[in-house]
Each structure stands twice: as C-alpha cells, then as structure tokens.
Amino acid sequence: MAHLREADLNPTRALQPKHPTPSESSPRQSKPIFARADAYTAPDETRARGLYPYFSAVEASSATEVLIDGQWRVMVGSNNYLGLTHHPQVLEAQRDALVRYGSGSTGSRLLNGTIDLHHTLEARFAALLGKADALVFTTGYQASLAAVTTFAGRGDHILLDKLDHASIVDGSRMAIGEVHRYPHGDFAALDRRLAALPRESGKLIVSDGVFSMEGTIVDLPRLAAVARKHDAALLLDDAHALGVLGSDGAGTARHFGLDDQVDLVMATFSKSLAGIGGAVAGSRAAIEWLRHHARAFIFTASAPPASVAGVLAALDVMIAEPERRERLWQNTRRMVDGLRALGFDTGATVTPIIPVHIGDMERALLAWRALFDAGVFTHPILPPAVPANACRIRVSMSAEHTDAQVDRVLEAFVALARALDASRA
Ligand code: PMP
C-alpha cells in the first residue's frame, strides 16, 4: 500500500503548481490544463487505507454530538464555542425571518440585498466592540479579504504575523501595496521592519486575536505598542475570540482592556454565533470607505435573512447568558488537564482550541481514525498548516459539552495513548 505523501493529501497544498511531465500524467488526462488534476491520486490512496479524514457527512446533530455513518459521536471538532447552533431562541428567530423575508436575499447589499436586520446587526456588533460602525459580510472569509485589501494602496504596507489565518493571507495577496510577514509573535522583528519603511507611508498590521492552530492569544499590549510607535493601523482577526474572550465575549481587545488600541476588528458569525457571515468594525470613516469600496462586499449576494436573524438572537443569548462562557472555560480546563494527565502535549494553548501534538502525518491520521472509531469527532492538522513533524489532533470545546461527554473523549484518548505507546515500542 502506498505510504502517504504528506505534501499531496492536504487540499491547499494540492493547489500548488506541480507541473508534472507528460509521462507522469495518467492516461485519463483529457487536456493539458487538467494534468495536475489527473495525476492527483492522494485522496483515493488515503481513502483506500481508511485514513481519509475530510468531508464526513453529518446525518443529524445536536450542539455536541453528530450522527455519522449511523453512529453518534461526540463533536470536539467544531467552532460551536457557546453551543448556540440548536438554541431555541436562535432557531425561532431563523424561522420567523424565513417567513418574513424569504429564503435568500437574491442580490448584493449595495442593491437589493440589504434588509433592516443587516443594519440592526451592524449597530449591535459595533456597539459590542465599542466601535463607531460596522459592516456585515456574507462570510468571515470575505470580511477578512475586504479588511486587508481595501485600505492599502500603492506605496502602502501590510504586515502579517506568519501564523495569520489563510483568509488574511489571501487578502494580502489580492491587495495593492507591499506585504511583509514577520515571524510569529516576533514584535522586535516587526519593529525593525516598520522602522525601515518610509515614515509617511500607510501601514496596516494584521494579526489573529486567537491563533487557530495553537490556541494561543496574541500579546496585544506589545503588538499595540509597536503599532503606536510607527503610526501603523492595527487589524485583529477575532474569529476565534468573539464569544470566548473578554467581557460580553467582545474578544481579544476587551480581554486586554485595549479596545481603543485596535483600529479594526474582523470577526465571524460562523463560530460562537452559530450562523454564517462576518463583520468588520471600526471608525465611521473606515467603515464608510469599506461599504463603498470592498469588492468582497459589493460583488456578492448578502447574508441570507434567516442567518442574520439567528446571529442577532445568538448575540442576545451570548450577552444574556455569561454563564455559557464560564462553562466553556470549565470544559476547556477539564479537557486540557485530562489530556496532560495522560501525557499528551497540548502545547501553549490558553483557549478552547486544544492542539494535541502527535508527530508525523501518518501517526496523526492513525490517531484521528482511532478516535473516530471510538465515537469522537476531531480533526488532524497536517502540513502545510503545520510543519511535517508537528502534526496534531485539534480538539475544540463547547459550553454545551457535559462532563460525561468530556470524559468519553478522554477515555478515547486513553486508548489512543496506549496504541501510540505500543507502536513506539
Ligand atoms: N479567520 C479565522 C481565524 C478563521 O479561523 C476563519 C474560519 N476558519 C475565518 C477567518 C473565516 O471565517 P468564515 O469561516 O466565517 O468564513
């Protein structure tokens, strides 16, 4: 059986040009442009070994369990931090909006696609973050693209942390202006880079608030100090911080008490807020500029009414039930303590994202499969998201997990620890 080729399995890596020679390409090849696709056999090879971890189809779900292949499994691989996907208030708001506004907006926000609920959500999101205004996008990915792309022009500079999310990286690729990537968390390097740039040029620093592969929080006080020193604007991608960090779940800046040090905050509605969509909050002028220039906002249909209504209801619940955040942290502590007691390396996580370091890709896939068979849904994190020898299983916690579910997951890890020890012996 073919050994896994780590560079080939991951879908994002597979997108990178490989330029096979004609002899490499399979006889199925139709036209030269499809040569890479025709030669791409890693998914089939991995499926044949029972180790293909993607696209498992959920047949039914609760906030914390999913039915897959006829078996209920504990979900510790979602971003359902507050467990609101099945909350009665959220579902009722969605149903009401469906009846009042119909199933889809059928157009751009700029034209026919704005409903009053989009404006209500923008006002609520801006108020939550202590900003003057906000703009709602159809996905968080588009909100990132817009925030990174739309402000920079020729002669401006965009500075990214090496571990920033793909949506930020993609935005920087589309942007006009020069892009610089500083080593993860290396603010001295960032400082040096900024010092070398023309004083008067526009500068935008972009960092994740919570890093999604590590579960760590950006050192915002130090980052903000560097930004201030160089008169650079600061944009945080708070996808994994909204609902999780700070009072009212307002995110990373609130966690540090530094709301006024962050110029723009991008966050998604697809995680804590249990819907789809994203938003950028900032000054009135910045948001007005985005509203009229962001291509990822203008040239796409708006977020559907039911989702917007559900997100508004989820915001209400997030603020009215702070005990959910408390429960999320209790669950996180129970899981991290349990995993560490079993001897697993969970890295430097300080959030409900818990990376369990396993080793190379083969072992990570075997670990994922063993957990899946034991009734636990997780994800293997593989290159290029992480280095080849730093593959991990990512466990993400929810406020809705019960102690019994956490213990079921830990039991599966007990069996996994034994199997990994045996395979090392
Ligand atoms: N930023 C980060 C850090 C993310 O993790 C994600 C989603 N994985 C996004 C942006 C994009 O958000 P969405 O899935 O809501 O489009």
Residues whose N, C-alpha, C, O or C-beta is under 5 A from the ligand:
A	BS01	PMP	T139 G140 Y141 H165 S167 S212 D237 A239 T268 F269 S270 G277
